């Protein structure tokens, strides 16, 4: 028996495809397995950009101190009040998943709020369409949406070259990938 299993059943990310429907925002309370904390010198401006531009919602806040934002389950961001933010955007980025049908509206919304905030969208060698967004806090955020998998595509060949094969092409339950 393998120590590895298909964990997609606990992920809110839907299977990629042209008809993929994003899940509803998740408002439940859970122990967060991971989250990002971002300092901001203007909490109201940051909340506005993250909610209207990136599609997050305010789960709760402590006035003048922090706001807990969320999108889907396990997509948590804490915006915390700070005296200042870095003048340069750091090399480190924070990525969150979406679906292809959300790419264009996210780009439009972010550009409407901050015209120079968006780079992309661009297709990656690992079969996603990514948008890089620089937020008001100078955080580098990547919105990534999986593209439908085409076994005859260059992306499939790229993945196979590093040992990643589609589930129907090899052993089940990720044995070969572990």
MORA-V757408 format. One record per helix or strand of 2 or more residues. SS is the DSSP state (2 for helix, 1 for strand). FROM is the first residue (numbers start at 1). TO is the last residue. If there is no record, write none. Layout:
ss={SS | SS}
from={FROM | FROM}
to={TO | TO}
This chain:
ss={2 | 1 | 2 | 1 | 1 | 1 | 1 | 2 | 1 | 1 | 1 | 2 | 2 | 2}
from={7 | 36 | 43 | 57 | 66 | 76 | 93 | 100 | 118 | 128 | 140 | 154 | 167 | 175}
to={10 | 40 | 53 | 62 | 70 | 81 | 98 | 113 | 123 | 134 | 146 | 161 | 169 | 177}
